Amino acid sequence: MTGYGHARYEDENFSISVEVRTLNSKFLDVAVRIPKSYNDKEISVRNLISEKLQRGKVSLILEFSNKKETVSKVSINERLFRAYYDELKALSDNVESNSVDLFKMAVQFPEVIQTIEDDSAHEKEWEMIIPVIKKAIDNCNDFREKEGAVLSENLKTYIRDIENNLEKIKELDPVRVERIKSRLNENLKEFAKREELDVNRLEQELIYYIEKLDISEEKVRLASHLNYFSEILNSKKSMGKKMNFIAQEIGREVNTIGSKSNDAAMQKLVVNMKEELEKIKEQILNIL
């Protein structure tokens, strides 16, 4: 979700610059900084952003400059000014105060001087600004897509590494099971020399013990989760949240294999898978 986009337009009359930055966030969080004269356009800017950018903390900065040396047109309400001035003059005379600053005070009262806005010029300027904003957003989106392509390849590598470790575990598992059975048989023979055994009860206990160490289901589920992760990785839709859920399921299966394996060689492979999974979880934060 991290990205950056910039666009600029300049001619003999105007200078327009738009900068868009995005950071990771669970939701779409938009911050807009535009000139005060265009505060009425903020909702339009937010809509432009939400149309193109999904999720992320988005910051848009618009800088606009009119190079023409123009003086704002103003309207002076003389009747209102006279009313204010007369009231102030009467108060000043009543208290025998100095009336030198009465003119300045009366002019500063509300609605005595009003700026006449040229709405048509304002809208024409905004029509020039919109394409620049769209271009900056598109550039930011392009940046994120390029970063996403690199990220996708990294995630595929991590998944392949986990799959390779899982294949090695599958190769080691039969040997591990036979070793456990052999160890149990040797221990039982030694124990049988000293104690009378309930054969039926012993068989039940052995089955229970072996089932606790069996990782057949975990291997199947883990392979399924890895395949599903690879499938949605190639999707064109927003899949960051789903990837996060699948990564959690992958973690559960890996942890269960580690706790059941009771084998040093397999434990090393489990550690390798956990390491790759942590890389995946870290990178998923950058995915929409």
LOVOPA-467596 format. One record per residue: residue in three letters; x, y, z of N, C-alpha, C in turn. Coordinates in steps of 0.02 Angstrom, whole numbers, plus 50000, padded with zeros to 5 digits. Layout:
// residues N
ALAXYZXYZXYZ ...
//
This chain:
// residues 288
MET500404993950000500005000050000500425006350000 THR501065005750013501495011650011501595013949939 GLY501585020449929501665022949861501765030449861 TYR501975032949802502095040149794501935042049722 GLY501595047649714501445050149648501465057749647 HIS501725060549592501785067849586501595069849515 ALA501255075449510501075078149443501125085749447 ARG501285088749389501385095949388501145098849321 TYR500865104849325500685108549265500895115849274 GLU501175118749222501395125649227501375129049158 ASP501115135149157501135139249097501285146349118 GLU501175151149073501365158049089500915161149142 ASN500345158049156499875160949203499805157049268 PHE499885150349265499745146349324500295141149337 SER500345139349400500785133949421500395129349468 ILE500355122949449499965118049488500415112049504 SER500425110149568500825104349589500415100149637 VAL500395093649624500015089049667500475083149686 GLU500485081649750500885076149776500445071449816 VAL500495064949803500095059849837500575054749869 ARG500475053549933500865048449969500385043650002 THR500565037150004500145032250038500575027850084 LEU500285026150141500605021750189500125016150208 ASN500375011150242499955005450261499425007450311 SER498825004750302498275005850349497735000650335 LYS497374998550387496844993650378496264996450337 PHE496175003050340495615006250305495875011850261 LEU495425014950223495605020750183495555026950227 ASP496125030050240496165035950284496475041550243 VAL496055046550225496265051750178496375058350214 ALA496945061550200497095068250225497235072750165 VAL496875078250160496935082750102497165089650125 ARG497675092250091497905099050105497875103050041 ILE497405107750037497305111849977497255119149997 PRO497345123849950497275130949966496575132449993 LYS496525137350038495895138950069495355140850018 SER495565143949963495075146049913494715140049880 TYR494995134049890494685128049861494435123249914 ASN494305125649974494045121350027493385118150008 ASP492995121549966492355118849944492435112849898 LYS493055111549875493185105949829493475099849865 GLU493535100149930493865094649966493495088049957 ILE492835088149960492455081949952492575079049882 SER492615083349832492755080949764493435077549760 VAL493935080449794494605077549795494595070649829 ARG494235070249885494185063849921493855058549877 ASN493355060549840493015055849795493495053349740 LEU493895057849714494385055849663494885050749690 ILE495075051749753495555047149784495225040349796 SER494615040249823494285033949839494115029849777 GLU494055033249719493915029549657494505025449634 LYS495115027649651495725024349625496115020549678 LEU496095022849740496525019949792496095016349844 GLN496255009949855495895006049906496355005049966 ARG496105006350023496475005550086497115009850087 GLY497375010750146497995014550153497875021450181 LYS498385024150212498365031050237498615035550181 VAL498155039450152498305043450092498365050850111 SER498905053950087499015061050098499075064550030 LEU498645069450018498675073249954498805080649970 ILE499305083449936499475090449945499425093949877 LEU499005099149874498905103049813499195110049823 GLU499635112049778499905118849778499705122249713 PHE499405128149720499165131849661499395139049665 SER499655141549609499895148449607499655151849543 ASN499355157849552499155161949495499695167249485 LYS500055166849429500625171349417500415178349398 LYS499785179249379499555185949360499525190449422 GLU499745196549413499705201349468499025204749465 THR498555201749501497875204349500497695206849570 VAL497275211849571497025214549634496305212349642 SER496155209549699495475207149710494985212949709 LYS494415211749677493895216749675493535216949742 VAL493415223049766493085223749831492475228249824 SER492025227349870491425231649873491395234749942 ILE491305241349945491285244950009490565247150022 ASN490315245050079489635247050100489675253650137 GLU489575259150098489675265850128489155267350182 ARG488535265150172488025266550221488175263050287 LEU488415256750283488585253050343489195256150378 PHE489685258250336490265261550364490075267950401 ARG489635272150370489415278350402489055276950467 ALA488645271750469488275270050530488755268150586 TYR489255264050569489745262050620490135268250644 TYR490345272250595490765278050612490375282850657 ASP489755284350640489355288950680489255286450751 GLU489135279950758489045277150824489685277850865 LEU490245276250833490885276850868491045284050886 LYS490875288750840491005295850852490595298350911 ALA489965296050914489535298250969489815295751035 LEU490035289451037490325286751098490965290451117 SER491375292151066491985295651079491855302651109 ASP491355306151081491195312751106490925312551177 ASN490535307351192490245306751259490775305951313 VAL491305302551295491835301351345492435305951334 GLU492355310651287492885315351271493545311751255 SER493485306751212494065302751193494345305151127 ASN494965303451113495285305051050494965300950994 SER494745303950940494385300450886494815299250824 VAL495465299450832495915298650775495835291750741 ASP495745286450779495735279650752495025277250735 LEU494535281550739493845279350726493755276850654 PHE494075280150606494015278050536494265270850527 LYS494855269550554495145262850548494695257550580 MET494415259350638493985254550673493345253250633 ALA493045258450605492415257650568492515253450505 VAL493075254450472493215250550410493285243150425 GLN493535241450484493665234450502493055230650527 PHE492505234050535491905230650558491645225850503 PRO491285220550524491045215550476490625218550420 GLU490755215950360490365217450300490425224550274 VAL490895228550303491015235150275491385234450209 ILE491905230350209492275228850147492185221550131 GLN491945220050071491835213150050492205211749984 THR492505205849981492855203849920492355200849871 ILE492385203049810491935200449758492285194649722 GLU492025188749733492325182749704492095181949631 ASP492575180149589492415178649519492325171149513 ASP491685168949520491545161749521491745158349456 SER491655161649401491815158649336492565157249330 ALA492965162049353493695161049352493905155449399 HIS493565155249457493705150149507493585143149478 GLU493025142249444492855135849415493325134049357 LYS493525138949318493995137549263494665135149290 GLU494885138349344495515136149376495455128949401 TRP494875127449431494785120649457494775115449401 GLU494505117249344494505112749287495215111249264 MET495675115949275496375114749259496715110349311 ILE496475110949373496795107349428496605099949428 ILE495975098349411495735091449415496175086449377 PRO496365087749314496795082849278497465081749313 VAL497725086949345498365086249379498295081649440 ILE497735082549476497595078249534497525070949511 LYS497145069849458497055063049432497715059949410 LYS498135063949379498785061349356499215059349415 ALA499215063349468499615061749528499365055249560 ILE498705054449564498415048349592498595042349549 ASP498545043049483498735037649437499465035749445 ASN499895040849451500615039549460500735035749525 CYS500365037549578500435034049641500205026749634 ASN499655025849597499405019049586499905014849546 ASP500215017949495500725014449456501315012449499 PHE501505016949544502055015549590501885009449633 ARG501265009349658501065003749701501024997149662 GLU500824997549599500784991449559501484988649546 LYS501964993049533502654990749522502934987549586 GLU502814990849642503034988049706502684981449719 GLY502034981049700501664974949710501934969149670 ALA502164970549609502444965149567503064962149599 VAL503484966449627504084964049662503894960149724 LEU503404962749760503164959549821502874952649806 SER502504952149751502204945749731502734940449720 GLU503274942349686503814937549674504134935249739 ASN504214939949786504504938249851504054933249888 LEU503404934549888502934930049922502934923149890 LYS502974922849825503004916349791503634912549812 THR504174916049820504794912849842504714910049913 TYR504414913949958504314911650026503854905550029 ILE503324905549988502864899849987503224893649961 ARG503624894549908504004888849881504484886049933 ASP504784890349972505244888050024504874883850076 ILE504274886050095503884882150143503684875450112 GLU503484875550049503294869350014503884864550011 ASN504474867149998505074862849995505224859650063 ASN505134863550116505244860850183504704855650200 LEU504094856850176503554852050188503704845450152 GLU503964845850091504144839750054504684835850092 LYS505154839350120505684835950159505394832550221 ILE504904835950251504564832950310504204826550289 LYS503874826750231503514820850207504004815050196 GLU504604816550174505114811350163505354808550230 LEU505414812850279505674810650344505154807150387 ASP504514808650374503994806350419503954798650426 PRO503974794750370503954787450378504534784750420 VAL505114787550410505704785450449505594787050522 ARG505324792850535505184794950604504694790150638 VAL504154788350602503654783850630503954777150646 GLU504344774450600504664767850612505134768250671 ARG505484773850677505944774550733505564774650800 ILE505004778050799504604778350860504334771350878 LYS504084767850828503824761050839504374756450866 SER504964756850837505524752650857505704754150930 ARG505714760650947505894762451015505374759951065 LEU504744760451045504214758051088504264750451098 ASN504384746851044504444739551049505014737551095 GLU505584740851089506154739251132505994740651205 ASN505664746151216505484747951286504984743051314 LEU504514740951271504014736251294504314729351310 LYS504774727151269505104720751282505464720951349 GLU505784726451362506154727251425505664727351483 PHE505094730951472504604731551526504244724851538 ALA504134721051483503774714651488504154709551529 LYS504794710051531505194705351570505064706151644 ARG504844712051664504774713451736504044713751759 GLU503584714751714502884715851734502414711451692 GLU501844709751723501314706551685500904711851650 LEU500754710951585500444716151545499744714151524 ASP499294719151523498634718451494498704720251420 VAL498714715151377498864716151306498364720851273 ASN497724719951287497204724151256497294731551276 ARG497394732551341497494739451365498124742351335 LEU498624738251328499264740651300499174742751227 GLU498794738851190498684740551120498314747251113 GLN497814748251157497444754551156497894760551171 GLU498324759651220498774765051238499264766551182 LEU499494761351148499964762351093499634766051035 ILE499014764051019498654767350965498554774750982 TYR498354776051044498244783051065498894787151059 TYR499444784051081500084787451079500304788951008 ILE500224783950964500434784850894499994790050859 GLU499344790050874498894794950845499084802050865 LYS499314802850926499524809450949500134811950911 LEU500534807450886501134809250849501024809450774 ASP500434807350751500284807050679500174814150652 ILE500504815750597500444822450567500164822050496 SER499834816550479499574815750411499084821250393 GLU498604822650437498104827750422498414834650417 GLU498894836050460499224842550459499604843650394 LYS499914838450369500284839050305499814840550248 VAL499234837250247498744838350194498464845450198 ARG498274847650258497984854250266498484859750249 LEU499114858750271499624863750257499734864450181 ALA499764858750146499854859050073499274862550040 SER498664861350066498074864550039498094872150049 HIS498294874350109498344881450124498864884850080 LEU499414881550069499944884350027499704885149954 ASN499354880149930499084880549862498574886249856 TYR498144886949906497634892149904497954899049907 PHE498474899849948498834906149953499124908049885 SER499414903149850499704904449784499164906449734 GLU498574903549739498024905149693497804912449701 ILE497684914449763497434921249773497984926449763 LEU498604924249766499164928849752499144931349681 ASN498854927349636498804929149566498154932849549 SER497734933849601497094937149589497194944649578 LYS496754947549538496774954749524496384958749575 LYS496014955349619495614958849669496014960149732 SER495734964349775496044965749840496004959649884 MET496574956649902496594950349938497034950550001 GLY497244956550022497704956950078497424953850142 LYS496784955250157496484952550219496424944950215 LYS496224942350156496164935150149496844931750156 MET497354934750127498024931950134498234931650208 ASN498044936750245498214936850316497884931050353 PHE497254929750337496894924150369497224917450350 ILE497404916650287497714910350265498394909550299 ALA498764914950306499424914650339499344912250411 GLN498804914350443498674912050512498544904550513 GLU498164902050463498024894850459498664890950444 ILE499084893650401499734890450387500134889850451 GLY500134895250490500504895350553500254889950602 ARG499594889050604499314883950650499564876950631 GLU499544875450566499754868750544500504867750556 VAL500904872850543501624872250553501774871150627 ASN501434874850671501544874050743501334867050767 THR500784864550740500554857950760501054852550738 ILE501304853250677501814848450653502424848750698 GLY502614854750718503194855350761503094852150829 SER502484852950857502354850150924502274842550922 LYS502044839850865501934832650860502544828750836 SER502984832050801503514828450764503964824350810 ASN504164827250866504604823650912505224820950876 ASP505504825150831506074823050791506504829250777 ALA507144828750791507604834550785507654837150714 ALA507714832450666507784834550595507164838150571 MET506584835650590505954838850569505854845550605 GLN506084846050666506034852350703506424857850667 LYS506984856150639507384861050602506994863550541 LEU506664858950508506264860850450505674865250470 VAL505384863750527504824867750553505064874850568 VAL505654875450596505934882050610506034886050545 ASN506274882550494506364885750428505694888350401 MET505174884250408504514886350384504244892250424 LYS504354892350488504134897950529504494904450509 GLU505124903750493505504909650472505224912550407 GLU505064908250359504774910550296504074913450307 LEU503704910450353503034912850366503044919850397 GLU503524921150440503594927850469503724933050414 LYS504124931250365504244935750308503594937250271 ILE503194931950263502554932750228502104937550267 LYS502044936450332501604940650373501824947950371 GLU502474949050370502734955850368502554959250302 GLN502624955550247502504958350181501754959250166 ILE501334955050197500614955550186500344962350207 LEU500684965650254500474972250276500484977250219 ASN500864975850167500914980450109500424978850054 ILE499984973850066499524971650013498824974050028 LEU498484976449977497794978849985497324973250004 
//
